[in-house]
């Protein structure tokens, strides 16, 4: 028993030290990100990125810090990509995407078990491929490797299922593949709903639900099920009233009906 007591004491000490290393800047950055995600606010994402980036200089070997930096940069990139085409700066999108990848690669280097970081990396490398065969040869193995690790360490994590569902959706070429992506996203939706019943700590992730609903809507729209798509776009807007992409999609499917 004394041996097990010593092990548990050591583990508790490690956890305490990890919490001590959670720089107040990181906590503030995560809170800023949560507010920006809810309002889908570009300036809020930028402010969150700066806070978390400063925190990363104080905690050079703390995997959650780099995870959160990757998360914030990922959402900054999504916000840029979702702007109207005339307002989208492709160079800026590429730069922010690369910043997210750099941060997340550091996160999995420090914490190989971090499922969400692997899932984000699989998603980002998949976005880099963008259905280009040459880039597929380069980045495809990275997508497969990070997807495998994500499922190995977090098959019941809602963000892992949501992110992998988006990968399936982006690569789907036939209705059957879109339905497979939809099934993954619907599983993620249920996992998000279960997670919402658990009170989070200051660094526990709670992002992804609205984006998951958005992709479910897109999948239904692609399958021609516009009533279901409209319902999900409305649910996105209930979560993020300023999500202009969801509003555009809702207008489009409403016109088609």
C-alpha positions as CSV (number, residue, x, y, z in Angstrom):
1,X,0.0,0.0,0.0
2,X,2.9,2.4,0.8
3,X,4.1,2.0,-2.8
4,X,0.7,3.0,-4.2
5,X,0.5,5.9,-1.7
6,X,3.8,7.2,-2.9
7,X,2.7,7.0,-6.5
8,X,-0.5,8.8,-5.9
9,X,1.3,11.5,-3.8
10,X,3.7,12.0,-6.7
11,X,0.8,12.3,-9.2
12,X,-1.0,14.8,-7.1
13,X,2.1,16.8,-6.7
14,X,2.5,16.9,-10.5
15,X,-1.1,18.0,-11.0
16,X,-0.6,20.8,-8.5
17,X,2.5,21.9,-10.2
18,X,0.7,21.9,-13.5
19,X,-2.1,24.1,-12.1
20,X,0.5,26.4,-10.6
21,X,2.0,26.8,-14.1
22,X,-1.3,27.8,-15.5
23,X,-0.3,31.4,-16.0
24,X,-3.0,34.0,-15.2
25,X,-2.5,35.3,-18.7
26,X,-3.5,31.9,-20.0
27,X,-6.7,31.8,-17.9
28,X,-7.5,35.3,-19.1
29,X,-6.8,34.3,-22.7
30,X,-9.1,31.3,-22.5
31,X,-11.9,33.4,-21.0
32,X,-11.4,36.0,-23.7
33,X,-11.6,33.2,-26.3
34,X,-14.8,31.9,-24.8
35,X,-16.4,35.3,-25.1
36,X,-15.1,35.8,-28.7
37,X,-16.4,32.3,-29.7
38,X,-19.8,33.1,-28.4
39,X,-20.0,36.4,-30.2
40,X,-17.9,35.2,-33.2
41,X,-15.8,38.4,-32.7
42,X,-12.6,38.9,-34.7
43,X,-11.1,41.4,-32.3
44,X,-11.8,39.2,-29.4
45,X,-10.0,36.3,-31.1
46,X,-7.0,38.6,-31.7
47,X,-7.0,39.7,-28.1
48,X,-7.2,36.1,-26.9
49,X,-4.3,35.1,-29.1
50,X,-2.1,37.8,-27.7
51,X,-2.8,36.9,-24.1
52,X,-2.2,33.2,-24.7
53,X,0.9,33.9,-26.8
54,X,2.3,36.0,-23.9
55,X,1.4,33.1,-21.5
56,X,3.3,30.7,-23.7
57,X,6.5,32.6,-23.2
58,X,6.1,32.2,-19.4
59,X,5.3,28.4,-19.6
60,X,7.6,27.1,-22.4
61,X,7.0,23.4,-21.6
62,X,3.3,23.4,-20.7
63,X,1.3,21.5,-23.4
64,X,-2.1,23.0,-22.5
65,X,-0.8,26.5,-23.2
66,X,0.3,25.5,-26.8
67,X,-3.0,23.7,-27.2
68,X,-4.9,26.8,-26.4
69,X,-2.7,29.0,-28.6
70,X,-3.5,26.5,-31.5
71,X,-7.2,26.7,-30.7
72,X,-7.3,30.5,-30.8
73,X,-5.2,30.7,-34.0
74,X,-7.4,28.0,-35.6
75,X,-10.5,30.1,-34.9
76,X,-8.8,33.3,-36.1
77,X,-8.2,31.5,-39.3
78,X,-11.8,30.3,-39.6
79,X,-13.0,33.8,-39.0
80,X,-10.8,35.1,-41.8
81,X,-11.8,32.3,-44.2
82,X,-15.5,32.9,-43.6
83,X,-15.3,36.6,-44.6
84,X,-16.9,37.6,-47.9
85,X,-14.5,36.6,-50.7
86,X,-13.6,40.3,-51.5
87,X,-12.5,40.8,-47.8
88,X,-10.5,37.6,-47.4
89,X,-6.7,38.0,-47.3
90,X,-5.4,34.6,-48.4
91,X,-1.9,35.4,-47.2
92,X,-3.3,36.3,-43.7
93,X,-5.3,33.1,-43.7
94,X,-2.2,31.0,-44.5
95,X,-0.1,32.8,-41.9
96,X,-2.6,32.2,-39.1
97,X,-3.1,28.6,-40.2
98,X,0.7,28.0,-40.0
99,X,0.8,29.7,-36.6
100,X,-1.9,27.3,-35.4
101,X,0.0,24.3,-36.7
102,X,3.2,25.4,-35.1
103,X,1.5,25.7,-31.7
104,X,-0.3,22.4,-31.9
105,X,2.8,20.5,-33.1
106,X,4.5,21.8,-29.9
107,X,1.5,20.7,-27.9
108,X,1.7,17.1,-29.1
109,X,5.4,17.1,-28.7
110,X,5.0,18.0,-25.0
111,X,1.8,15.9,-24.6
112,X,1.6,13.1,-27.1
113,X,-1.7,12.0,-25.5
114,X,-3.5,15.3,-26.2
115,X,-6.4,14.1,-28.5
116,X,-7.8,17.5,-29.4
117,X,-4.4,18.8,-30.5
118,X,-4.1,15.8,-32.8
119,X,-7.6,16.3,-34.1
120,X,-6.9,19.9,-34.9
121,X,-3.7,19.0,-36.6
122,X,-5.5,16.4,-38.8
123,X,-8.1,19.1,-39.7
124,X,-5.5,21.8,-40.5
125,X,-3.4,19.5,-42.6
126,X,-6.5,18.3,-44.4
127,X,-7.4,22.0,-45.1
128,X,-3.9,22.4,-46.5
129,X,-4.5,19.6,-49.0
130,X,-7.7,21.3,-50.3
131,X,-8.2,18.4,-52.8
132,X,-4.8,19.0,-54.4
133,X,-3.2,15.7,-55.3
134,X,0.4,17.0,-54.9
135,X,-0.3,18.4,-51.5
136,X,-2.2,15.2,-50.6
137,X,1.1,13.2,-51.1
138,X,2.9,15.6,-48.7
139,X,0.3,16.2,-46.0
140,X,-1.9,13.0,-46.3
141,X,0.3,10.9,-44.0
142,X,0.2,13.6,-41.4
143,X,-3.6,13.7,-41.6
144,X,-3.8,9.9,-41.1
145,X,-1.2,9.9,-38.2
146,X,-2.9,12.7,-36.2
147,X,-6.4,11.2,-36.9
148,X,-5.2,7.8,-35.6
149,X,-3.8,9.4,-32.4
150,X,-6.9,11.6,-31.9
151,X,-9.2,8.5,-31.9
152,X,-6.8,6.5,-29.8
153,X,-6.7,9.1,-27.0
154,X,-10.2,10.7,-27.4
155,X,-12.8,8.7,-29.2
156,X,-15.5,10.0,-26.9
157,X,-14.3,13.6,-26.9
158,X,-16.9,15.8,-28.7
159,X,-14.3,18.1,-30.3
160,X,-12.4,15.1,-31.7
161,X,-15.6,13.7,-33.3
162,X,-16.6,17.1,-34.6
163,X,-13.2,17.9,-36.1
164,X,-12.9,14.4,-37.7
165,X,-16.5,14.8,-39.0
166,X,-15.5,18.1,-40.7
167,X,-12.5,16.3,-42.3
168,X,-14.9,13.6,-43.6
169,X,-17.3,16.3,-44.9
170,X,-14.6,18.3,-46.7
171,X,-13.3,15.2,-48.5
172,X,-16.7,13.7,-49.3
173,X,-17.3,13.4,-53.0
174,X,-20.5,11.2,-53.0
175,X,-23.7,11.3,-51.0
176,X,-22.8,8.2,-49.1
177,X,-19.6,9.8,-47.8
178,X,-21.6,13.0,-46.8
179,X,-23.9,10.7,-44.8
180,X,-20.9,9.2,-43.1
181,X,-19.6,12.6,-42.2
182,X,-23.1,13.5,-40.9
183,X,-23.2,10.4,-38.7
184,X,-19.9,11.5,-37.1
185,X,-21.1,15.0,-36.6
186,X,-24.4,13.8,-35.0
187,X,-22.4,11.7,-32.6
188,X,-20.3,14.7,-31.7
189,X,-23.5,16.7,-31.1
190,X,-24.7,14.1,-28.5
191,X,-21.2,14.2,-26.9
192,X,-21.4,18.0,-26.7
193,X,-24.8,17.8,-25.0
194,X,-23.5,15.4,-22.4
195,X,-20.4,17.5,-21.8
196,X,-22.6,20.6,-21.2
197,X,-23.9,19.0,-18.0
198,X,-20.4,19.0,-16.5
199,X,-19.2,22.2,-14.8
200,X,-15.9,23.1,-16.5
201,X,-12.7,24.4,-14.9
202,X,-11.0,27.6,-16.1
203,X,-8.9,25.8,-18.7
204,X,-11.3,23.1,-19.7
205,X,-12.4,23.4,-23.4
206,X,-16.0,24.1,-24.2
207,X,-15.8,25.2,-27.8
208,X,-17.0,23.5,-30.9
209,X,-20.7,23.0,-30.3
210,X,-22.0,25.8,-32.6
211,X,-19.5,24.9,-35.3
212,X,-20.6,21.3,-35.1
213,X,-24.2,22.4,-35.6
214,X,-23.1,24.5,-38.6
215,X,-21.5,21.5,-40.3
216,X,-24.5,19.3,-39.6
217,X,-26.6,22.0,-41.4
218,X,-24.1,22.0,-44.3
219,X,-24.3,18.2,-44.5
220,X,-28.1,18.2,-44.6
221,X,-28.0,21.0,-47.2
222,X,-25.7,19.0,-49.4
223,X,-27.9,16.0,-49.1
224,X,-30.9,18.2,-50.2
225,X,-32.6,18.0,-46.8
226,X,-33.2,21.8,-46.6
227,X,-35.7,21.8,-43.7
228,X,-33.2,20.0,-41.5
229,X,-30.4,22.3,-42.7
230,X,-32.5,25.4,-41.9
231,X,-33.2,24.1,-38.4
232,X,-29.5,23.6,-37.7
233,X,-28.6,27.0,-39.1
234,X,-31.1,28.6,-36.8
235,X,-29.6,26.7,-33.9
236,X,-26.2,28.1,-34.8
237,X,-27.6,31.6,-34.8
238,X,-29.2,31.0,-31.4
239,X,-25.6,30.2,-30.1
240,X,-23.8,32.9,-32.2
241,X,-26.1,35.7,-33.3
242,X,-23.4,37.4,-35.3
243,X,-22.4,34.3,-37.3
244,X,-22.8,35.8,-40.8
245,X,-22.0,32.5,-42.6
246,X,-24.9,30.7,-40.8
247,X,-27.2,33.6,-41.7
248,X,-26.2,33.4,-45.4
249,X,-26.8,29.7,-45.4
250,X,-30.2,30.0,-43.7
251,X,-31.2,32.6,-46.3
252,X,-30.1,30.4,-49.1
253,X,-32.0,27.3,-48.0
254,X,-35.0,29.3,-47.2
255,X,-35.1,30.7,-50.8
256,X,-34.8,27.1,-52.1
257,X,-37.9,26.0,-50.2
